[in-house]
Amino acid sequence: MTIPQSVSEGDKAPLEVPTPPGAEGPVWQYFQPRKLLNPATQRFLFATGIECSYPTIEWEGKRVRQDELQKCGHYDRWRDDFELARELGVRILRYGPPYFSMHLGPDKYDWSWTDQVLPVLRETGLVPVIDLCHFGVPDWIGDFQNPDFPRLFAAYARAFAERYPWVMLYTPVNEMYIAAEFSASYGWWNERLTSARGFVTALKHLVSANVRAMVAILDVRPDAIFIQSESSEYTHPSRPEFIDECEMLNDRRFLSLDLNYGIRVNSSMYTYLLDNGMTHDEYEFFMKHNLREHCILGNDYYVANEHLMINPRDRVFAGDVFGYYVITREYYQRYNLPVMHTETNMLEPDATRWLWKTWANIQRLRHDGVPMCGMTWYSLIDQVDWDTALRENNNRVNALGLYDLDRKIRRVGVAYKRLIEQWRNLPLLPNGPFSYPGMYSQPDARELNWSAESTRAQPSHVRG
């Protein structure tokens, strides 16, 4: 028999399996147990997202805002983009309004964009995960070194939740670790610093903003769910003398989520934090908040997430040495939370192969007991200038989307749509029923509608 080697070949007539004499159906049916779907069990969350990064960079002597919503044409074609996502078959859309242009000053907000767009998004039936901060801040705040940022951002998050109370799923601050590393360690974005103190300062402010935003949103909507979209990292040593430094970096990669979830760090990381500007009281702030009951561990994995240290100063991309399976198990074993795969992509012509490789890893993780509840190809539309990590303003298109910038579907888009059609009945979690009233209880359900317990006491962490 001929096994299809690609999705395009697989689109041809299905392979006919001969039926042996005396059998009632194809041979493979012998191994298929009877399965009855539980109508109350929620289904696996297939997702995509609209690329919405907006860091500032230094370009040709000027400070430039890298607004991906503008570069990718979303401001003009947002209705088309919502319709493409709906036609794709995803239920979840990661969506980040332009925070940098909406927060005008302390307690001053411009809701004109979201008032126009979010009601239409709601009507599509897509469930949004709202990114409130995606790699940048308004000009008047400055950058992630500003100690007022967490307080100001929490006020914005509360105001957003009050204006759009139907929104339930949030990523308050996207990829806190990457935002701090690219802005204050690599010197690429925003404050463009290259120091450990700059990194720790940015990180503590980003995580504090995330925690305070969660608390503020929970004051408005006590049943909110937070999907922490965070980069999954690993650094490999190329020589034995780099082992200790790599171990430090492999501890440091957990800092954003450790602080966010109130997990006490090891002694070396505690020393690292205090040596580089975090105070004991600031550290204890994180330890006094436990919002895990409201959280899903979202993790992002790209082929560039594993690094190879080649000298004391430089790391290069290592490729998927361990791969998504190994890295994700490490994060799951550390945090013991449900996991949602929240970002990946790959350039054509390797995108379809990468999609199926990622899906195979997710399936194996579920088979081995990791509660994987969702998968995301990021993003819906091609991106611009991510080939330089947004460090350069070249307006160069990166073929990373399910659709190109003309809104024509790519081969990986066809493959993802087919994958969703084939696996749409997969349970949300690997084993057992899992149901939230109203989530998808009706075929035409348009939003998550998980009722809060009216008699439930106010959680202590909300007021603490």
N, C-alpha and C positions, 0 to 999 in steps of 0.2 A: 504494500500500500504506500501511497505518497502522503507524507505529513506536510501540511502547509508550513512554509518557512516564514511567512509574514502575514500580517493582517490582510493585506490586499489579496494575497493568494487565498486566504481563508474565506474571503467574500464570495468565492466561486461556489458551485453546487456542493452541498455537504457530502462528505464521504459516506458511502453506503457500506455498512458492515454486514457481511453475509450471515444469514441465519442458518445454523446447523439443523440437520433433519431432526424433527421432533421438538424443536424449541419454539416457543411462542413469540419470541422477539429477538432483537439484537443481543449478541453475546454479553455486552457490557451490562445489560439490565439485570443479569444474575446477581451482580454485586451491589445493586441499588436497593437499600432498605426503604421501606415505606416511610415517607415523611409527611406529616400533617402540619401545615403552617398554623401558628397561633395568631389569630387576628389582632390580639392585643400586644404582640411583641413588635417593637419598633425595628426598623430595618437599617442596615449599614448606611452611613452618611457619606455619600459621594459628593464631592465639592469642587469648586474652582474659585477663582477670585479675580478682582480687577486690580491690576498693579497700580499702587497709589503712593509710592515713595515720594518724599519731598525734602531731602536734605539740602543744605546750602554748600556750595563749593567755591573755591577761589579759581576763577577762570579769566585769563587775559586781563589780570589786574583788577577784576571786579568780583564782588560776591554775587553768585548766581544761584537761583533756586531751581533745582532739578525736579520739576513738577511732572511726574509721570502721567498723571491724569490728563494733563494738557498735551504732552508729547505723544501719547497713544491715542489721542482724539476722543477721549471719553466725554469731555465736556460737551462736545457736539453730537456724539452718537450714543449717549447713555441709554436711550430707549432701545436702540438696536442691540446693544450689549446685553441688556436684561433679557431680551427676547432670545438671543443666541444661547444664553445660559439656560433658559427654560427649555428650549428645543433640545439641548444636549442631554437633558434628563437628570441633571444634578438637583439635589434638594437644598444644598447649602451654598451660599455665595459669600465669600469673604469680601467685605466692602468697607473702604476707608474714606470717609468724607475729608475734604482738605482742611484739616485742623489749623494749619498755618494761616489761612485766610478767613477762618470763621471766628477765631478767638481774638477780638479786637482790642481788649484791655481787661483789667480786673472787672469781672461781672458784666462784661460787654460782649455780646455775641451777634454774629450775622447768620441767621438761619435760612436765608433766602434760597440757598442751593439745596439744602436737605429738605426744606418744606416742599420744594418742587419735585425732588427725585424720590425720596423715601416712600411717599404714598404710592407711587407707581410701582416701585420695587415690591412693596407689600402686596399689591394687587396681582403680581405675577404668580404668587404662590411660592416663590423662592424664600427661604429662611435666611436672613442676613446674619453674619457674624460681623459686628461693627468694630473695625479698627479705629480707635480714637486718636492714636498717635503713631505715625509710621515714619520714623527716622528723622523727624524735624520738628521745630517749634516756630511760633510766630516771630517775626523780626523783633518785636518789642520785648520779647522774653530773652532773646539772644541765642542761648545755646544750653546744653545740658550741664554746664558748670554753674548755672544760676540756682542758688539755694531756694529761691521762691518758686521754682518750677513745679515741684510736687503739690504744693498748696493751690497754686493757680490752676493746675491741670485737674485736680480733684474737684474744684468748683465747676469747671467746664463739664466734667463727666456727670456730675449731679444735674446740671442744667440740661444736658443732652437727654438723660434718662427721664427727667420730668417732662420734657417736650415730646419725647417719643416713647411713651410708657409701654407700648406694644413690643418694643425690642427687648429680647430676652438674652441673646447670646452676644458676648463681647470679647474682644481682645483689647484691653485698655491700652497697653503699650506693646507694640510689635517688636519682637526680637530685641529684647533689652540688652543682651550680651553683645550682639552685633552692633547695635547703635552706639554703645559705649566704646567698643573696640575700634570701629572705623572712625569715630569722631575724636577719640581722646588717646588712643594708643597708636594707631596707624597714621593719624594725622590727615585723613582724607576728607572728612565731612565736618560741617558745623564749626566747632571750636578749633579743629585741626591741631590738636595737641599730640605729643608723642612721649608721654610719661606715664609711669605707674600711678602717680598721684592723680593725674588728669583722668586716667581710666577709672580708678576707684571713685573719684568724685562724680563722674558721669554715671557710673553704675548705681551708686547709692541713691542718686536723685531719680534715675529712671525707675528703679524698683520701688522706691518710696512713692513715686507718682502712681505706679501701677497698683500698689496696695491701697493707697488712699483713694484712688478712683474706684476700686472694687468696693470699699466700705461705703463710699458715697452713693454708688449705684444701688447697693443693697438696702440703703435707707429708703430708696424710692421703690425698688422692686426686689423684695426679699428672696424671690426664687430665681434671680438671675444666675446664669451659668457663664463662667469665664474659661475661654480656651486660650491658654498661654502658648502662642505661636513663638517658639524659641528654637534657635539653631542647635543642631546636634553635632558636636565637634569631637575630634580626636587628633592628637599629634603623635607621630611616630619618630623615633630617633634614627638618624642615618649612621651614627657612630656611637660607641659605648659611652664616650664622655658627655653625650647629650641626654643620657637617660634621666638624670635628676631634673634637668630643666624641663624635659617633656612631662615628667610626673607632676611638676608644679603646674604646667599649663593644663594638664588633664584634670587637675583639681580645680583650677581657676575656671574652667568652662562651666562648672556647676554653680558658680557664685550667684548668678541672677536668680535661678530657680530655688537655690537653698534659701536665700534671703526672702524671696517671694512666698515660699511655703513655710517659713519659720523653722528651717532645718539647721541645727547647729553645725557650723563648719568645723573642719579639723584644725588642730593647733597651728599648723603652718599657714593655712589660709586666714585664720584669725589674726596672726601676727602680720601677715601681708596687708590685711585691711587696715589695721591700726597704724602700721608704719606709713601708710599712704593716705592718711587723712580721715578715716572713719573713726568716730569716737565710740566709746563703750555704750553711751546712751543711744546713739544712732543704731548700733548693732542690736541692742535690746529692744528697740522699737519693732524690728522685724521679728524677733523671737516672741513677742507678745501678741502677734496676730496669727491666727490659724484659720484660714479661709478655704482649706482644702475641700470641705464639703461642697463647695460651689465650683470646683475646678476640674477641668479636663487638661491633661498634659498634652499640649500640642507640640509636635516636634517637626522641624524642617530638615530635610536631608537632600543635599546636592552632591554631585560627584566631586565638588571642590571642598566639601566639609571636612575631609581628612587631609592632614597636612604632614609634610616630611621636613624635619629640621635638618638643614644642610650645613649651617654654621651657627655660632651663638646668636646671631642677629636675624637670620633669615629662615623663613619657612616657605616651601613651595607646595603646590597641590600634589597630593599623593595618589589621587584616584580613589575608587571605592575598594580599599584594601580589605577592611572588615565588612563594609557594606551596611545597609540599613538595618538588617536583622541584628547584628552584634551590637551596634551602637544603641539602638532602641532598647534592647534588653538591659543594657547598662542603666539607661535613664529610668526605665520602668522599675528595676530592682531598687533604685535609690529612692524613688518617690511613691511607688505603689499606688498609682492613680490610673484611671482609664486613660488610654492614649488615643489621640487622633493625629494621623499623618496630615500636616497642615501645609506643606509646600514641597514641591520638586518640579523640575523641568529639565529639558535637554534640547540642544540644538538639533535640527534636522541635519542629516538623515537618520540619526540614532535615537530620535525621540520615541518612536514606537517601541523599539527594543527596550528602552529604559522604562517606559510605562509598564510593560509586562514584567520586567524584572522587579520593579517596585511592588507591583501587585503580588508577585510570588512571595516576596519577603513578608508582606503584610499577612498573607494567608498562612505562612509558616509560623509567624509570631502568634496568630490566633490559635493555630493548632497546638502550639506549645504553652498555651494558657495565658498569654498576654492579652488583656482586654482592649484590643484595637477596635475602635468604633467608627473610624472614618478615614477617607483618603482624599487628597487634594492634588490636582494638577494646577500649578500656579505659573502662568496666569491664563485667563480666558483669551486675551488678545496679546499679540507680540509686544515685546518691551523695546525700550530705546536706551542705548548707552550703558546697558548693564555689562557689556563686554569689558568695560573699564571700571566696573563697580560704581558707576555714576561719577567717577572722578573727573571725567572729561565731557565737555558739552559738544559732542560731535554730531548729534542727531542721527546716529547710526542704528538702524533697525536690527534687533536681535530676534531671530526666528524661534522663539521659545513658547509661543502661545498655542492654544488649540485652534485659534483663528489668526489669520494675518491682519495687518492694519486696514486692509480693504474689507475686512469681515468675511473673508472666504475661508472655509474650513480647511485645516491642514490634515495630513494623513493621521497624525497623532490624535486630532480631534475626532476623526472617524473611528479610530481604535478605541478611544475613551468612551465614546457614545455607545459603541458595541459592547464594551466591557460592562457598562452600567446596565444595559438591557439584559445581558446574560446573568448578572449577579444581583439584580435588584431585590431579590427575595432573601438575600443573606441577612441573618439576624444581626441586630446592632452589636451584641457581644457574642463571644464564641459559644457559650453554653447557657442554657436556661432562658426563661422569659425575661424580658426587660421592657417595661412599659411606663410611660408617663401619660396620664389622662389628657386627651386632646391633641397630642403631638401630631400624629398622623392618623387619628382614629377615623376620620372621614376621607373618602377618596379625593374630595375637593378642598381639604383643609388648607387654609391659606397662611397659617402662622402657628408657631408654637403657642400653646395656651395652657400652660401648666399652672393650675390654681395654687396660690399660696394658702397655707393653713391660717385661717383668720384668727384662730385662738392660740396660735403659737407665740410664746414669749419672744420678745426682741432678743436676738443673739447678742451675747455680751461683747463680741468683737466689733459689732456695728457701732456701738457707742464708745468703746474703749479707745 
